[in-house]
Amino acid sequence: MPRSGKTEPRKIDPDTLYQSPIVTKLVNKIMVSGKKTIAEKIVYGAFDDIKNAGQDPMKVLEKAVENATPRMEVRPRRVGGASYMVPMEVRGPRRLALAIKWLVDAARSRSPHEVERLKNRPLMTKKLSHELQEASQGGGKAISKKEDMHRMAEANKAFAHFRW
């Protein structure tokens, strides 16, 4: 049943340290079971690792999100008795949400053997910092996920006329 009237997305407050809503969204995506302080420690620890590597963490994050942001996606469309994967443009807020989701999922899926563990820090901090640095340079699993999605959209270009 449709809602009556227009709906507006919630306003997300910027985080306290970097004054960026993207960092807040990253913290919220990292968070598991409502443990926000642990998620903040992970994100800020990853930013410290990036800073220790001699880079600006906000620029690395913005570049990584920009590189992981998809332009096209495929969505199923049922026509007659068949289901077609129709390429469609990804809308604004969904672009950012997908990019952050892919970055976090790629960091989580990294093997613990790929990164060395630091004292008094969760292992996820190192995984996240590595993934953000790789994505900002145009590599990593999140970027390959985006390229796979674009490849699928290109392969199903013949069904673009089923777009609604």
C-alpha positions in Angstrom: 0.0 0.0 0.0 1.6 3.3 -1.0 2.3 6.0 1.4 0.3 9.2 1.2 2.3 12.2 0.2 6.0 12.6 -0.3 8.6 11.1 2.0 11.9 12.8 2.8 15.1 10.9 3.6 16.4 11.3 7.2 19.0 14.0 7.7 22.2 12.3 8.7 24.4 14.3 11.2 28.1 14.6 10.3 30.5 12.8 12.6 32.1 14.7 15.4 35.7 14.2 14.4 35.8 14.8 10.6 32.4 16.7 10.2 31.5 14.4 7.3 28.2 12.6 6.7 30.0 10.0 4.6 32.1 9.0 7.6 28.8 8.7 9.6 27.4 6.4 7.0 30.6 4.3 7.0 30.4 4.0 10.8 26.8 3.0 10.6 27.5 0.4 8.0 30.4 -1.1 10.0 28.3 -1.2 13.2 27.1 -4.6 14.3 24.4 -5.2 16.9 24.2 -1.5 17.8 27.8 -1.3 19.0 28.5 2.2 17.6 31.5 3.1 19.7 33.3 -0.1 18.5 32.4 0.8 14.9 33.8 4.4 15.5 37.0 2.9 16.9 37.4 0.7 13.8 36.8 3.6 11.4 38.9 6.1 13.2 41.7 3.5 13.7 41.6 2.8 9.9 41.9 6.6 9.4 44.9 6.7 11.8 46.6 3.9 9.8 46.0 5.9 6.5 47.4 9.0 8.2 50.4 7.1 9.4 51.0 6.0 5.8 51.3 9.7 4.8 47.9 10.3 3.2 44.9 12.4 4.1 42.2 10.0 5.3 39.3 12.1 4.0 40.7 12.4 0.6 41.4 8.6 0.5 37.8 7.9 1.6 36.3 10.3 -0.9 38.4 8.9 -3.7 37.6 5.3 -2.7 33.9 6.0 -2.6 34.1 7.8 -5.9 35.9 4.9 -7.5 33.5 2.3 -6.1 30.3 4.2 -7.0 28.3 2.4 -9.7 26.7 4.2 -12.6 24.6 1.3 -14.0 23.0 -1.7 -12.5 20.7 -4.5 -13.7 17.3 -5.1 -12.2 14.9 -8.0 -13.0 11.8 -7.1 -15.1 9.1 -9.6 -15.8 7.7 -9.4 -19.3 5.2 -12.0 -20.3 6.4 -15.3 -18.9 10.1 -14.4 -19.0 12.2 -12.4 -16.6 14.8 -10.1 -18.1 17.8 -8.4 -16.4 17.3 -4.7 -17.6 20.2 -2.3 -17.2 19.2 0.9 -15.4 20.9 4.0 -14.1 21.6 4.0 -10.3 19.9 6.9 -8.6 21.7 9.3 -6.2 21.4 8.1 -2.7 21.6 4.5 -3.7 25.0 5.1 -5.5 26.6 6.2 -2.2 24.9 3.4 -0.2 26.1 0.7 -2.7 29.7 2.1 -2.7 30.0 2.1 1.1 28.3 -1.3 1.4 30.8 -2.8 -1.2 33.8 -1.2 0.6 32.7 -2.6 4.0 31.9 -6.0 2.6 35.2 -6.2 0.7 37.1 -5.2 3.9 35.2 -7.9 5.9 35.9 -10.6 3.4 39.6 -10.0 3.5 41.7 -12.8 4.9 43.3 -12.2 8.3 46.6 -13.4 6.8 46.6 -10.4 4.3 47.1 -7.9 7.1 49.1 -7.9 10.3 47.3 -7.4 13.6 48.1 -4.4 15.7 48.1 -4.3 19.5 44.9 -2.9 21.1 43.2 -2.6 17.8 40.5 -4.7 16.1 41.6 -6.6 13.1 38.9 -4.8 11.0 40.8 -1.5 11.3 43.7 -2.8 9.2 41.4 -4.6 6.8 39.4 -1.4 6.3 42.4 0.8 5.9 43.9 -1.6 3.3 40.6 -1.7 1.3 40.2 2.1 1.4 43.7 2.6 0.1 43.4 0.0 -2.6 40.0 1.4 -3.7 41.3 5.0 -3.8 44.1 3.7 -6.2 41.5 1.9 -8.4 42.0 -1.7 -7.1 40.4 -4.0 -4.6 37.3 -6.1 -4.3 34.9 -3.2 -4.2 36.1 -1.9 -7.5 35.9 -5.3 -9.1 32.3 -5.6 -7.8 31.5 -2.3 -9.6 33.2 -3.4 -12.8 31.3 -6.7 -12.7 28.0 -4.9 -12.3 28.9 -2.6 -15.3 29.9 -5.6 -17.3 26.5 -7.2 -16.6 24.7 -4.0 -17.6 26.7 -3.8 -20.8 25.9 -7.5 -21.6 22.2 -7.0 -21.1 22.0 -3.7 -23.1 19.7 -5.5 -25.6 17.0 -5.5 -23.0 17.2 -1.7 -22.3 13.9 -1.2 -24.1 12.1 -3.0 -21.3 13.0 -0.1 -18.9 10.1 1.4 -17.1 
